[in-house]
Amino acid sequence: MDVINRYVTIKSHVDGAPQESDFELKATPLALSLDPGSNEVIVKNLYVSIDPYQINRMKSYSSSQKNSDFAVGIIPGEAIDTYGVGKVVASGNPEFDKGDIVAGLLNWGEYTVIKASGMLNKLNHMGFPLSYHVGILGFSGLTAYAGFFEVCKPKKGDKVFVSAASGSVGNLVGQFAKLFGCYVVGCAGSKEKVALLKEKLGFDDAFNYREETDLKSTLKRYFPNGIDIYFDNVGGEMQEAVIDNMNINGKVAVCGVISEYTDNEKRAAPRMIDVVYKRIKIQGFLAGDYLNNFADFLSTTCDHLRTGKIQPLEDISDGVESAPSAFISLFRGQNIGKKIVKIAEE
Amino acid sequence: MDVINRYVTIKSHVDGAPQESDFELKATPLALSLDPGSNEVIVKNLYVSIDPYQINRMKSYSSSQKNSDFAVGIIPGEAIDTYGVGKVVASGNPEFDKGDIVAGLLNWGEYTVIKASGMLNKLNHMGFPLSYHVGILGFSGLTAYAGFFEVCKPKKGDKVFVSAASGSVGNLVGQFAKLFGCYVVGCAGSKEKVALLKEKLGFDDAFNYREETDLKSTLKRYFPNGIDIYFDNVGGEMQEAVIDNMNINGKVAVCGVISEYTDNEKRAAPRMIDVVYKRIKIQGFLAGDYLNNFADFLSTTCDHLRTGKIQPLEDISDGVESAPSAFISLFRGQNIGKKIVKIAEE
């Protein structure tokens, strides 16, 4: 059977904030059958992850492309690979059968033809919605879990600040930190998000950074006894203000730097004299370095989900054609929680 | 017996680069005898340490004053305490006898009256010149040793860069790193210093940063395969250029930030996107947190000194009246190695 496979590409490299005009929806015929002897697998994509870091892959050059295996450059005109969940519709690979639900490296499209081994795993959904496996039970969840527990190495009672706290990773860091026994404050970019953090996700407090004019004073108000741990998703001025308000032996886990992603000249300039005298550690990390923690993360998070101690926060768009606007919305602060595109019904 | 005790004070807080006019040499009579029952000790100061971080103590406010026990504010008009070596001339404390050589918290003066316990220890000079115990065998040495081995956690073959490499700490970091089996490049501010690093101290290479216009390119030239460890004594643009040239899992030990010490607006603005994708760790530290490593440090360093594997680098001024100019010279890059004031002959 032949289908028309629609998928999203970039027309050329994207070096500023992404716009609808940077993307193109392509459509090509695809035979849903494989030659005898082929080792390929064809997956019908169901849910795919939409992540801010992909902007670094779309640039003509970024540090990401040189220094990480998973964030190499995206070639204009070609499909944009991403983590996702799908269903096998044809398989020449003995490890996979037609009908298997799988997770792995899919793309912003309706179908993925997978040639190489190791890019795909059978998914045990464990009774959870498939979308969870793209977000809270996928890399966003692992990023939050490993970043908080392995990089920040928290102690009970630590005072924790999370930026972009209603984002895919930030909301989970806050929830993990609360369950662990920390005092947690988040910041986000709207009243609605702030209310959600406090009322639904159990943050001790939260504020809308867009309403604040002096971030140092703001943080002093929310942390009169200082910050022990900062989970940094944004970089820039917020990081500077945090360092100013940090306690001795404070830790900054740098997960993302959205302020730099679309403005190459934007920088965080933390006061290094504070870094010295407060013995602060600023540590960048990638979830991919913590795959050994995946089993532990998954088991813990599934338990919390089953007992209702942790809330999934998903923001799902419909249809492959919504991928560009879903992606663009991340840079405009329009998403609430994990941004996912639902490509098709199971 | 009464003597005239001359000691240096600041006239008022010093908030920029220090000048001769900021200091005053005072002279007051001091009785070299103690009341019966007194627990005090009077020390004749012999060698005292002159350190850049003291500028932070002289300011009207600095992070140092709030966040560390040893770098609290200096009160204008009062003696400036510092680490030094001296000889007991009177003692009401049963732990010390007249004639004992001691090390501890003395001051920029000819005599120190020590009231509190715990500020002084008897010194076993182990056959080394007393001045060594103020520098290479004192806190400068411990800073280099703990900063390099405990904070940087080097591996043999790591490519190490040291700024202010002819300074009190930097020259030792380079020597420790070479002995450990690293590739070491240092930067300094004159041809003479660069020659000394390469010819006397065994650095693999060195350059004069004042002759360079583009530090990123300079570092790329000296480290074509990237930097694994940066021992940062200066902050500012150099730190930015290092982050740009750093390898995956690179480590920055922030020991000092001389660029910020006399210019509160000067900042390092490293590219955080590099910090994330290269998983870089930037860690501030203070030697005082590594007192448990002192015995190990001392034994190792003494061995290296005895076998000639490590060279002491001292820059000694004569007389208490030279303390202000000795201190000021640190901010003008005029010292070569550990700056010490010799107050008196033993």
Interface residues (C-beta under 8 A of the other chain):
Chain A: N56 S62 S63 S64 K66 N67 S68 A71 D232 G235 Q239 I248 V254 C255 G256 V257 E260 Y261 R267 A268 A269 P270 R271 M272 I273 D274 V275 V276 Y277 K278 R279 I280 K281 I282 Q283 G284 F285 L286 D289
Chain B: N56 S62 S63 S64 K66 N67 S68 A71 D232 G235 Q239 I248 V254 C255 G256 V257 E260 Y261 R267 A268 A269 P270 R271 M272 I273 D274 V275 V276 Y277 K278 R279 I280 K281 I282 Q283 G284 F285 L286 D289
